[in-house]
Amino acid sequence: MNRRITLGKIFAAIVVIMAAVLAIVVYMIDDSGEKYVATHSDVVAAFSGDEFYSTYSTTEITAVYGSTYLGDEEKAELLGEVAKELSITNYCPYESVRNNDIITGQIKAGNEGSEVSIEFISKENDEGNNVIYLEQYIKVRICIENSVESTLYYRDKLIEFFKSMNMKTTSAISVCGEISRILDDKEKEEVGKRFFGELYAGVVSKDIKDRYYAVYGYTDGFDEYVIYGDKKVNLTLIIEEDEDNKVTSVYMATPTI
């Protein structure tokens, strides 16, 4: 009898596990029967709820330029072309700063609700025998208030622009949405489930303590990721409270904050 009870328990456990797996599989498949891969546009959807009275979104794109030497005039011209791709015609004059073996040329632009910085970064590597090898990157940082869609639009546009120049890119996105009240623990958990559900992400780890709620996960569709322990992470959700101002801030980033 004990053996039957044990086998019965094992069978029941297997059924539960299979049901959970099936639920996950169905959850990751759309009506056409194909696996759904999350995109950055799903980040927009996640922050489109009426509960957010304001949002702040940032994207950072890094493009590998190569080792060809450019003078300051050439760098300024190249950064100007990047600015033009962002429909920016007025920006601060080009500036160049050296910090040991790293030279950073930069232009900046901004108005109410948005800021943009475009940098050309050169790292000098001394290979001996008076030979200097250059590692060079173009880094663009775009911050926009109350328009996650615009941030993602310009991110995609820049990636296509760099792609047309045969330059490899990496990118990251972070969004902060503010809610004009304090969420209780249950509501935070519901926000976490909703966000991860809309991005078809699995939870890798949680860090919950007092007024701090953080969830780290992984979803298909986002190329960039970091290693958390021995697992891949490319989605981070953090919820923080501001008791003084009665505001809850929800931060989401890919791959991480």
N, C-alpha and C positions, 0 to 999 in steps of 0.2 A: 504493500500500500504506500509506503514511504517513497518507493521508487516511482510509482504512478504519480504521486503528488509532485515529486521533483520534476518529472518529465512534463507534467502539466504546466508547472510554473515556467519551465524553460520554453515550452511551446508558446505560452502566453506572452513571454518577454519577446520572443522572435516576432510574433504578430505585431506587437507594439512598435518594435524597431522598424519592421517593414512598412508599417503605416506611416511612421515618421519620415522614412526615406522617400516613400511615395508622395507624401505631402510636399517635401522639398522639391522633388522632381517636377510635380505639377506646378508648384509655385514659380519655378524657373522657366516654364514653357508657356508660350502664348497660345491663342486660339487656333493658330495655324498648325500647331504641333511642333514648332521649331523653338529651340532654346533662345530665350530673350537675353541679349547682352546689354547691360546698362551703358548709357552714354552720358556725357556731361549735361545734355539737355534735361536729363532726369533730375539733376541738381536744381535746375530752375524750377521744375515742378514741385520739388520738395519744399522750396521756400515761397511757393505761390499762395500759401494759406492766408486767410484773413487775420489770423492771430498775430502775424508779424506787422508791426507798425513801421518798421524801417529795416533795411538790409544794407550791408556793406560787403562788397565782393571784390576779391583780388585775384588776379592771375599773373603768373610769372612764367615767361617763356625764355628758354636758353637755347641758342643756336650755336653749333660748332662752326667757327669760321675757317680755321686752318692755320697754317704757319706763315703765310705770305705777309711780309712786312708792309704796314701802311703808315704813312705820315699822318700828322694831326689833321691836315686839310682833307686827306682822303677818308680818314675816320669820320670826321664831321659830315662829309658829304654822304657817306654810307648811312650814318645815323639819321640824317635828314631824309633819306629815301624810306627808311623804316617809319619815321614820323609821318611822311606823306601817305604811306599805306594805312595809317590810322586816321587819316584826314586831319592831321595836325599841321598847321602852317605857321603858327606863332609859338615859339618856344625860347627858353633861355639860351644865351650863347653857349657854344661848346666849351667845356672845361676839361682839363686833363690833370690828374693827380697821380704821383708815383708814391708807392708804399713798398720800400725795399725792392723786390724783384717783380712787383705787380704794378702795371700802369692801367689806370681806368680813365677812359674818356667818356663824358656824359653830357646829354642834353635832357632838360626837364620841361614839362608843360603841365598846366593845370588850370582849372576854373572851378566854379562852385559845383561841388558834387563829384569831381573827378581829378585824379592825379596820374601822371605818366612819367616814368623815367626810362631812358634808353641808354644802355652802357655798352661800350666796346672795351673788353677786358683782355689785356695781354699779360701773360705770365712768362717771364724769361727763365729758361732752364740752361744753366751753364754746363755744357758737355765737355769742357776742356779744350785745349789747343785753340783758344779764342773763338770757339764755336758756341753760339747761342741759339737754342731751339725755342721757338715761340709756340705756346698754347694760347689760342685766342677764341673768345666767345662774344656773342652779342646777347645781352640780357635785357629783356623788356619786362617792366612791372607796371601793371595797370590796376588802378583802384577806382571803383565807381560806386556811388551811393544810390540805393533804391532802383537798380536796374541790373539784376543778375544776367538777364538776357544780353545786354550790351557787352558785358564783360566777356561772356562766352563767344559772342559774335566776333569781337576783335581778336580773341585768342585763336579761333579757327582761321580767321583771315590771315593772321601773322604766320601761323604754321604753314598755310598754303604758300605764302610769300617766300618763306625760307626754303620750303620744299622746291619751289621753282628755281632757286639758286643752288640747289643740290646741297643744302645744309641740313644736317641732322638736328632734331630738336627734342627737348624734354620740356614738360610743362607741369605746373601745379595750380590748383584752384582752391581758394578758401572763401567761405561765405559766413557772415555773421548776421543772424536775424534776431531782432529784439521783440520781446513780448512784454506788454505793460502790466504784468502781474507776476507773482511768485508761483511757480508750479510746485505741486506736491510730488512726492516720490512716485506715486502711481502715474501721474501725468507725464513725468519725465520718462518713465518706462514706456508709456504709450507713444511719446514723441520718438524715442529711439527705435521702437518697432516699426513705426510708420516710415521713418526715414530709410531704415535699412530695407524695408519692404519695397519702397519705391525704387531703390537702387539695386534690388535683387542681390543683396550682400549677405554673407554669412558672418557671424560674430566670431572673432578670434580671441578677444580678451575684453574684460570689463574692469574699470577702476572706479568704485563708488565709495565716497566718504563724505559725510556731513552734507555740505551744499555743493559738492563737486560730483559730477556724473560724466564718465568718459567711457566710450565704447570704440573699440578698434576692430575693423573687419576687412574683408576682401570680397571684391566683386569682379567678374569678367567685364572686359570693355575698357578698363583703364590700364594703359601700358605701364605707367610708372608705379613702383611699389618700394617699400622698405622692408627690411627683415626685423620682425619683432620676436625675439627668442629664436626659434627655428622655423617661424611661419611668416608667410607673406602678408603684408598689410598695405592696403591702398585706399582705405577710407577711415576717417576719424570723425567721431561726433562727440562734442563736449558741451555740456549744459552747465552754466554757472549762474548764481544768483547775486543780485545786488539789493540787499535788504534795505539799504538807505533810500534808494530811489524806486524800490518796488518793481524791479525789472529783472526778467530772466533772459539771458543771452544764450542763443543756440549757435554753436560754431560747427561747421562741417568743412572738411578739407580732403582733397585727394592730392598726393597719397597720405599726407599727415600734416598736422599743425606744428 
